[in-house]
């Protein structure tokens, strides 16, 4: 590779290579610096700015073998012999996503060890593997959202070569890969970008730090080319764009639209689908509307509202932002209309929030989940649903999640009711930063009324270790873990077998709830179809007896006795804390 650097701030830049004299670089009229040398793969290098004696890593570094404060290493993206020439990709429509964190997915916490667990996902029936951020950050372990070098793959995970092996291995098994990327802020340690150019707006902050300067064309180019590097050079099938509501873009062409346009052009060239999924707190369908209709043209966006409605229905928890979702009718609304707050008053925000989704938008453009890294990890103790709910309600959670009209997502270990927590963990080497992180975490939850003793120290290595999945659990042949895993397999198989469960038309999903009795019904399928799929959920303490309007067959039930009993004379009775999925013919 030939070193090149955009750096309008320094007046002099030199290339540093170990064992050699610093080489002055020449500046062109676009503030790009060049050096007439060729770096071989593995060669270490960095940039010395003005009179500083320290060399800084390359902002576009692909590999940081010694960490984000040290020299970069040249990496040849073309050296890997890809074996996925026949891979044609996967469309998001009809698919199921599995979210995992490389560092806690396996005991070793590497991309190569994750490859050894891919067959588990194939057997489960997963279509997309979504990796939490893998870009380089300071320290050994972290959620990944403190990245500072967006092009580099974290060395502890195996670096860029291991990443290529992972994507190749996924494609060989028919699994598509979505990479979580963070373009809204940079981490607190190792962020040298402001030394090179105006990457940040120092006078404008978001929740996590200085805002990214989207007024600067070269910063926009830095983001777009990073996205294309994942999609084109690392062969990934999609990107999950973190917290896009924190992207402050004042241009006529929003950066999200720009990303979508480039991804669509690359998709046309490669001849396979490329997916862009936004995490957004805005409840704004503009993100997923076609560009011809004034939208940005992203593939999909997350819907936290549907999670909140399911969570409250299952747990009864109504503190904080869950308060508005207390009636079971909230689940009816999110099931049939996507957003709960679609212009309605949000008590948590203290204002009206969101906009309605046009019913013509395909429902699969919303990604929904019963658990995810945020909704688990941002709880005080990082507790999953499994400690709070019994097996019966965990089974109901699986039914609600995987019969949704949307694109369902599972969080790693959810499929077997993992007993391990997934806490907030960090490994900041700087003592003051580690101490500030731990104290800030405790203070945050204390303000919300949580017992401080429940909040684990994110800097304690044990907090990270306890968050690793325990793979002896899904290996069990009986017990709750085995039954939940089998249920998820059967649900995903049923989702593939019954077209009603992947029907994207909002008008083909209806729902009803009885809040007093804690009962929920969802009907899937066109109204004029010979048969429809009916999902019944009894969260109450009393049996639910009802007469169906046609002959019915039990496709799946969380109570085996209910499946064996069938539906004689169109009558069915659901015991308490039970869910059933039926095929119901039109009455005759």
NULUMNU-283789 format. One line per field, with one value per residue (C-alpha): x, y, z; residue in three letters. Coordinates in steps of 0.1 Angstrom, whole numbers, plus 5000, padded with zeros to 4 digits. Layout:
N
xx = [X_...] $
yy = [Y_...] $
zz = [Z_...] $
residuo = [ALA_...] $
REM end
This chain:
588
xx = [5000_5010_5005_4980_4965_4939_4951_4943_4953_4991_5016_5040_5035_5062_5058_5074_5085_5105_5142_5141_5144_5111_5101_5086_5053_5042_5009_4986_4959_4932_4951_4961_4996_5016_5048_5064_5070_5053_5044_5044_5017_5027_5049_5043_5038_5024_5022_5042_5024_5044_5068_5052_5077_5050_5037_4999_4980_4965_4928_4921_4942_4929_4950_4963_4985_4996_4965_4949_4977_5004_5016_4993_5002_4997_4972_4964_4927_4933_4955_4925_4914_4876_4856_4822_4821_4788_4772_4742_4733_4700_4672_4660_4624_4614_4647_4656_4685_4708_4727_4760_4790_4823_4840_4813_4798_4825_4849_4878_4860_4875_4861_4878_4861_4828_4832_4830_4796_4780_4765_4744_4729_4723_4705_4685_4672_4690_4695_4715_4744_4746_4779_4782_4809_4843_4862_4894_4890_4914_4916_4910_4872_4843_4808_4825_4807_4839_4857_4882_4895_4865_4884_4904_4891_4899_4931_4919_4891_4917_4921_4910_4923_4901_4872_4876_4876_4845_4825_4837_4826_4792_4786_4797_4768_4742_4744_4745_4765_4754_4780_4771_4789_4790_4792_4777_4806_4841_4854_4871_4906_4927_4906_4933_4911_4908_4946_4943_4912_4878_4862_4841_4820_4835_4808_4780_4776_4753_4748_4783_4805_4813_4791_4806_4811_4789_4793_4828_4827_4859_4843_4813_4836_4854_4820_4808_4841_4841_4807_4818_4849_4828_4803_4828_4861_4850_4820_4795_4758_4746_4753_4734_4738_4740_4718_4713_4692_4726_4737_4733_4732_4722_4728_4702_4713_4712_4742_4718_4704_4740_4749_4718_4725_4761_4749_4723_4748_4773_4745_4737_4773_4778_4745_4734_4713_4730_4711_4712_4693_4691_4688_4667_4649_4629_4600_4603_4593_4613_4643_4627_4605_4618_4638_4611_4587_4610_4626_4662_4657_4673_4663_4649_4650_4647_4614_4620_4583_4574_4601_4586_4551_4562_4584_4556_4532_4556_4571_4546_4575_4562_4590_4606_4599_4578_4550_4531_4531_4513_4479_4480_4465_4500_4510_4480_4490_4527_4517_4493_4508_4545_4551_4533_4543_4533_4525_4512_4523_4553_4553_4590_4600_4574_4562_4545_4567_4570_4550_4527_4539_4521_4503_4517_4552_4562_4561_4595_4612_4609_4634_4619_4631_4621_4657_4688_4722_4708_4677_4696_4730_4716_4697_4715_4727_4726_4699_4681_4644_4654_4659_4627_4604_4596_4599_4563_4566_4600_4582_4555_4582_4596_4561_4554_4589_4590_4554_4557_4549_4582_4618_4625_4659_4673_4700_4727_4717_4680_4671_4679_4670_4707_4712_4743_4738_4751_4763_4780_4817_4848_4886_4899_4936_4936_4928_4910_4888_4880_4871_4849_4831_4823_4812_4791_4774_4765_4753_4731_4712_4711_4692_4667_4662_4682_4701_4737_4749_4732_4754_4785_4817_4822_4860_4860_4872_4847_4818_4831_4837_4803_4788_4802_4777_4777_4777_4770_4734_4723_4741_4716_4693_4664_4653_4642_4672_4666_4629_4633_4659_4636_4608_4628_4638_4602_4591_4617_4608_4571_4579_4596_4568_4538_4537_4512_4541_4562_4534_4546_4512_4501_4465_4470_4477_4450_4452_4430_4436_4417_4438_4418_4422_4457_4448_4462_4452_4469_4456_4480_4470_4449_4412_4401_4426_4413_4432_4449_4473_4460_4483_4467_4485_4470_4491_4464_4458_4426_4420_4408_4381_4371_4352_4370_4351_4363_4380_4414_4447_4472_4505_4524_4517_4539_4519_4523_4490_4473_4490_4479_4443_4437_4406_4375_4343_4362_4366_4400_4410_4443_4457_4472_4506_4503_4506_4493_4496_4467_4458_4421_4401_4372_4339_4316] $
yy = [5000_5036_5059_5087_5110_5138_5163_5200_5210_5203_5223_5193_5156_5129_5091_5071_5035_5016_5015_5042_5080_5099_5106_5141_5138_5162_5180_5185_5212_5190_5188_5152_5141_5116_5095_5077_5044_5011_4994_4956_4937_4938_4969_4992_5029_5061_5099_5126_5159_5192_5193_5164_5136_5109_5091_5088_5058_5061_5073_5046_5019_4984_4968_4980_4951_4969_4990_5022_5044_5027_5024_5010_4979_4977_4950_4936_4933_4913_4886_4865_4839_4843_4811_4828_4834_4816_4835_4854_4871_4872_4897_4909_4902_4869_4866_4863_4882_4869_4896_4886_4901_4885_4888_4871_4847_4821_4814_4825_4856_4856_4855_4821_4806_4821_4802_4770_4779_4789_4755_4761_4791_4771_4744_4770_4785_4819_4839_4869_4871_4907_4915_4942_4967_4952_4984_4991_5005_5010_4981_4944_4941_4965_4965_4980_5014_5032_5026_5052_5036_5027_5008_4985_4952_4949_4929_4908_4894_4883_4914_4918_4884_4866_4888_4877_4841_4846_4862_4834_4808_4824_4825_4789_4780_4802_4829_4866_4890_4924_4946_4971_5004_5036_5069_5092_5096_5083_5067_5086_5071_5069_5094_5113_5124_5160_5163_5157_5176_5189_5155_5167_5197_5205_5230_5205_5173_5143_5118_5102_5132_5157_5154_5142_5171_5162_5197_5187_5168_5148_5136_5124_5107_5090_5076_5065_5049_5031_5016_5006_4989_4966_4959_4956_4946_4925_4910_4918_4918_4947_4973_4982_5020_5029_5057_5076_5102_5115_5123_5161_5167_5201_5193_5190_5153_5135_5113_5083_5089_5092_5059_5042_5055_5042_5008_5005_5012_4987_4961_4966_4961_4930_4914_4907_4924_4948_4958_4990_4990_5021_5022_5053_5069_5091_5069_5085_5064_5088_5066_5036_5053_5050_5080_5085_5092_5116_5091_5080_5046_5026_4989_4988_5004_4990_4994_4998_5004_4968_4956_4979_4966_4929_4936_4952_4925_4898_4913_4939_4964_5000_5022_5049_5047_5015_5036_5044_5007_4994_4985_4953_4974_4989_4955_4955_4989_4981_4947_4963_4998_4994_5024_5030_5067_5079_5114_5106_5120_5103_5107_5098_5125_5150_5157_5143_5119_5101_5098_5071_5045_5044_5010_5005_5001_4964_4954_4936_4970_4971_4949_4939_4918_4907_4912_4929_4942_4976_4963_4937_4954_4988_4973_4978_4942_4933_4908_4890_4880_4845_4853_4873_4850_4814_4789_4794_4831_4827_4804_4830_4856_4834_4830_4867_4875_4850_4853_4890_4906_4923_4911_4893_4894_4872_4882_4856_4829_4840_4809_4786_4810_4817_4821_4843_4881_4905_4935_4967_4961_4981_4977_5013_5011_5047_5045_5079_5070_5036_5051_5078_5052_5030_5059_5074_5041_5037_5074_5069_5040_5056_5085_5060_5045_5013_4997_5006_4972_4956_4976_4956_4975_4977_4977_4945_4917_4894_4916_4907_4871_4865_4880_4851_4825_4792_4767_4737_4750_4745_4711_4697_4671_4678_4706_4741_4751_4722_4728_4765_4758_4732_4757_4783_4758_4748_4784_4794_4763_4772_4808_4794_4769_4792_4822_4840_4845_4864_4882_4919_4936_4955_4951_4913_4914_4921_4919_4921_4922_4919_4938_4928_4891_4894_4878_4886_4874_4880_4869_4866_4863_4878_4881_4862_4834_4799_4797_4821_4817_4827_4833_4831_4841_4837_4857_4855_4833_4818_4794_4810_4792_4804_4792_4797_4806_4776_4742_4746_4727_4733_4741_4747_4752_4759_4734_4699_4688_4715_4704_4668_4678_4695_4717_4696_4713_4746_4750_4755_4763_4778_4772_4801_4813_4795_4803_4785_4789_4777_4772_4783_4777_4800_4789_4766] $
zz = [5000_4994_5024_5019_5045_5046_5072_5067_5102_5104_5084_5082_5081_5081_5076_5104_5100_5127_5120_5094_5094_5093_5056_5050_5030_5003_5004_4974_4969_4985_5018_5011_5021_5000_5004_4974_4993_4991_5024_5025_5045_5082_5078_5108_5101_5115_5109_5127_5128_5129_5159_5178_5184_5186_5156_5154_5138_5103_5105_5078_5094_5088_5116_5150_5162_5194_5201_5191_5205_5186_5150_5123_5102_5065_5055_5021_5017_4985_5000_5013_4988_4991_4987_4984_4946_4944_4973_4961_4994_5013_5012_5046_5038_5054_5073_5110_5126_5154_5173_5189_5206_5195_5228_5248_5223_5230_5259_5237_5224_5189_5154_5148_5178_5167_5134_5155_5167_5134_5128_5159_5141_5110_5129_5147_5114_5114_5082_5093_5119_5132_5149_5175_5165_5159_5151_5171_5207_5236_5260_5256_5260_5255_5239_5208_5208_5221_5188_5175_5143_5123_5095_5118_5132_5170_5173_5203_5180_5155_5134_5097_5085_5110_5100_5064_5075_5096_5067_5044_5069_5073_5036_5032_5056_5040_5067_5057_5078_5092_5108_5135_5127_5148_5129_5155_5179_5188_5220_5248_5244_5212_5192_5173_5144_5156_5153_5115_5105_5116_5121_5151_5161_5194_5203_5196_5216_5217_5244_5239_5231_5203_5173_5140_5116_5087_5073_5061_5027_5036_5069_5049_5025_5054_5066_5031_5022_5056_5048_5013_5028_5049_5021_4992_5006_5036_5017_5045_5035_5055_5081_5112_5117_5154_5169_5137_5156_5169_5133_5130_5093_5080_5043_5016_5011_5045_5051_5055_5020_5007_5023_5009_4974_4975_4989_4962_4935_4949_4952_4916_4907_4929_4919_4955_4981_5005_5036_5057_5090_5111_5149_5154_5184_5161_5151_5117_5086_5064_5070_5052_5027_4990_4978_4951_4979_4997_5020_5025_5011_5039_5040_5076_5111_5146_5165_5202_5206_5198_5223_5250_5244_5246_5276_5296_5286_5298_5329_5341_5345_5339_5351_5330_5293_5298_5314_5282_5272_5303_5286_5266_5238_5233_5219_5196_5183_5177_5161_5136_5131_5139_5161_5193_5194_5160_5169_5204_5237_5252_5290_5292_5267_5279_5243_5213_5195_5162_5129_5116_5091_5058_5057_5022_5038_5041_5077_5074_5072_5110_5130_5163_5193_5227_5239_5225_5237_5248_5265_5284_5289_5299_5329_5362_5365_5328_5335_5307_5308_5319_5357_5359_5339_5343_5315_5305_5299_5282_5257_5252_5245_5218_5202_5203_5189_5161_5148_5144_5110_5113_5109_5142_5159_5187_5211_5216_5241_5241_5222_5251_5279_5288_5325_5321_5324_5297_5317_5307_5307_5298_5301_5299_5307_5320_5357_5358_5328_5343_5376_5360_5339_5370_5391_5363_5358_5395_5398_5367_5382_5417_5402_5388_5422_5417_5445_5439_5451_5420_5396_5387_5382_5344_5349_5369_5346_5363_5349_5314_5322_5337_5305_5283_5272_5289_5260_5283_5285_5249_5249_5275_5262_5287_5310_5304_5282_5259_5257_5249_5222_5206_5207_5189_5163_5157_5156_5130_5109_5111_5101_5069_5063_5067_5042_5065_5090_5065_5048_5048_5044_5075_5064_5067_5104_5129_5167_5198_5235_5267_5292_5323_5315_5300_5267_5233_5198_5165_5131_5102_5065_5038_5047_5015_5020_5026_5058_5082_5111_5145_5175_5209_5241_5276_5301_5327_5357_5344_5315_5282_5264_5229_5199_5165_5134_5114_5116_5131_5136_5163_5146_5178_5214_5244_5264_5249_5262_5242_5210_5216_5224_5191_5184_5186_5175_5169_5207_5223_5259_5267_5302_5320_5307_5274_5238_5207_5170_5149_5113_5111_5080_5070_5087_5068] $
residuo = [UNK_UNK_UNK_UNK_UNK_UNK_UNK_UNK_UNK_UNK_UNK_UNK_UNK_UNK_UNK_UNK_UNK_UNK_UNK_UNK_UNK_UNK_UNK_UNK_UNK_UNK_UNK_UNK_UNK_UNK_UNK_UNK_UNK_UNK_UNK_UNK_UNK_UNK_UNK_UNK_UNK_UNK_UNK_UNK_UNK_UNK_UNK_UNK_UNK_UNK_UNK_UNK_UNK_UNK_UNK_UNK_UNK_UNK_UNK_UNK_UNK_UNK_UNK_UNK_UNK_UNK_UNK_UNK_UNK_UNK_UNK_UNK_UNK_UNK_UNK_UNK_UNK_UNK_UNK_UNK_UNK_UNK_UNK_UNK_UNK_UNK_UNK_UNK_UNK_UNK_UNK_UNK_UNK_UNK_UNK_UNK_UNK_UNK_UNK_UNK_UNK_UNK_UNK_UNK_UNK_UNK_UNK_UNK_UNK_UNK_UNK_UNK_UNK_UNK_UNK_UNK_UNK_UNK_UNK_UNK_UNK_UNK_UNK_UNK_UNK_UNK_UNK_UNK_UNK_UNK_UNK_UNK_UNK_UNK_UNK_UNK_UNK_UNK_UNK_UNK_UNK_UNK_UNK_UNK_UNK_UNK_UNK_UNK_UNK_UNK_UNK_UNK_UNK_UNK_UNK_UNK_UNK_UNK_UNK_UNK_UNK_UNK_UNK_UNK_UNK_UNK_UNK_UNK_UNK_UNK_UNK_UNK_UNK_UNK_UNK_UNK_UNK_UNK_UNK_UNK_UNK_UNK_UNK_UNK_UNK_UNK_UNK_UNK_UNK_UNK_UNK_UNK_UNK_UNK_UNK_UNK_UNK_UNK_UNK_UNK_UNK_UNK_UNK_UNK_UNK_UNK_UNK_UNK_UNK_UNK_UNK_UNK_UNK_UNK_UNK_UNK_UNK_UNK_UNK_UNK_UNK_UNK_UNK_UNK_UNK_UNK_UNK_UNK_UNK_UNK_UNK_UNK_UNK_UNK_UNK_UNK_UNK_UNK_UNK_UNK_UNK_UNK_UNK_UNK_UNK_UNK_UNK_UNK_UNK_UNK_UNK_UNK_UNK_UNK_UNK_UNK_UNK_UNK_UNK_UNK_UNK_UNK_UNK_UNK_UNK_UNK_UNK_UNK_UNK_UNK_UNK_UNK_UNK_UNK_UNK_UNK_UNK_UNK_UNK_UNK_UNK_UNK_UNK_UNK_UNK_UNK_UNK_UNK_UNK_UNK_UNK_UNK_UNK_UNK_UNK_UNK_UNK_UNK_UNK_UNK_UNK_UNK_UNK_UNK_UNK_UNK_UNK_UNK_UNK_UNK_UNK_UNK_UNK_UNK_UNK_UNK_UNK_UNK_UNK_UNK_UNK_UNK_UNK_UNK_UNK_UNK_UNK_UNK_UNK_UNK_UNK_UNK_UNK_UNK_UNK_UNK_UNK_UNK_UNK_UNK_UNK_UNK_UNK_UNK_UNK_UNK_UNK_UNK_UNK_UNK_UNK_UNK_UNK_UNK_UNK_UNK_UNK_UNK_UNK_UNK_UNK_UNK_UNK_UNK_UNK_UNK_UNK_UNK_UNK_UNK_UNK_UNK_UNK_UNK_UNK_UNK_UNK_UNK_UNK_UNK_UNK_UNK_UNK_UNK_UNK_UNK_UNK_UNK_UNK_UNK_UNK_UNK_UNK_UNK_UNK_UNK_UNK_UNK_UNK_UNK_UNK_UNK_UNK_UNK_UNK_UNK_UNK_UNK_UNK_UNK_UNK_UNK_UNK_UNK_UNK_UNK_UNK_UNK_UNK_UNK_UNK_UNK_UNK_UNK_UNK_UNK_UNK_UNK_UNK_UNK_UNK_UNK_UNK_UNK_UNK_UNK_UNK_UNK_UNK_UNK_UNK_UNK_UNK_UNK_UNK_UNK_UNK_UNK_UNK_UNK_UNK_UNK_UNK_UNK_UNK_UNK_UNK_UNK_UNK_UNK_UNK_UNK_UNK_UNK_UNK_UNK_UNK_UNK_UNK_UNK_UNK_UNK_UNK_UNK_UNK_UNK_UNK_UNK_UNK_UNK_UNK_UNK_UNK_UNK_UNK_UNK_UNK_UNK_UNK_UNK_UNK_UNK_UNK_UNK_UNK_UNK_UNK_UNK_UNK_UNK_UNK_UNK_UNK_UNK_UNK_UNK_UNK_UNK_UNK_UNK_UNK_UNK_UNK_UNK_UNK_UNK_UNK_UNK_UNK_UNK_UNK_UNK_UNK_UNK_UNK_UNK_UNK_UNK_UNK_UNK_UNK_UNK_UNK_UNK_UNK_UNK_UNK_UNK_UNK_UNK_UNK_UNK_UNK_UNK_UNK_UNK_UNK_UNK_UNK_UNK_UNK_UNK_UNK_UNK_UNK_UNK_UNK_UNK_UNK_UNK_UNK_UNK_UNK_UNK_UNK_UNK_UNK_UNK_UNK_UNK_UNK_UNK_UNK_UNK_UNK_UNK_UNK_UNK_UNK_UNK_UNK_UNK_UNK_UNK_UNK_UNK_UNK_UNK] $
REM end
